[in-house]
Amino acid sequence: MKEMPWRRFVTSGPVWAIVIANFCMDWGGYTLMTNIPTFYKEVLLFDIESVSSVGYDFKSSDFKSFFF
């Protein structure tokens, strides 16, 4: 079995493109996840708690896994 060329792997452009794309996707997802309830309440004047299923979905800790 050949030895893994870690230096080539870590300095590879496509690998860094995947890492950066994944970071940006997660950053955007968590930004939306934490700011959507505030946007609904302050901008749209929508009381999330008045609609039980929507209120639970936005407050649950598994928000990302629920929608993605």
VENHU-V893005 format. One record per residue. RES is the residue in one letter. SS is DSSP state (helix for helix, strand for strand, loop for the rest). D_CENTER is the distance of its C-alpha to the mean C-alpha in Angstrom with 2 decimals. Layout:
((RES:SS:D_CENTER) (RES:SS:D_CENTER))
This chain:
((M:loop:37.99) (K:loop:36.91) (E:loop:35.05) (M:loop:31.43) (P:loop:31.42) (W:helix:28.57) (R:helix:29.51) (R:helix:29.28) (F:helix:26.00) (V:helix:24.29) (T:loop:25.87) (S:loop:25.06) (G:helix:23.50) (P:helix:21.55) (V:helix:20.01) (W:helix:18.88) (A:helix:17.57) (I:helix:15.34) (V:helix:14.23) (I:helix:13.58) (A:helix:11.81) (N:helix:9.41) (F:helix:8.99) (C:helix:8.63) (M:helix:6.06) (D:helix:3.76) (W:helix:5.70) (G:helix:5.61) (G:helix:2.62) (Y:helix:4.02) (T:helix:7.08) (L:helix:7.45) (M:helix:7.03) (T:helix:9.62) (N:helix:11.74) (I:helix:12.35) (P:helix:14.94) (T:helix:16.72) (F:helix:16.89) (Y:helix:18.34) (K:helix:20.77) (E:helix:21.99) (V:loop:21.90) (L:loop:22.38) (L:loop:24.40) (F:loop:22.95) (D:loop:23.42) (I:helix:20.55) (E:helix:22.70) (S:helix:25.54) (V:loop:23.81) (S:helix:23.39) (S:helix:20.97) (V:helix:18.55) (G:helix:19.00) (Y:helix:18.23) (D:helix:15.08) (F:helix:13.55) (K:helix:14.94) (S:loop:14.13) (S:loop:12.18) (D:loop:11.00) (F:helix:9.28) (K:helix:6.38) (S:helix:9.37) (F:helix:11.56) (F:helix:10.23) (F:loop:9.02))
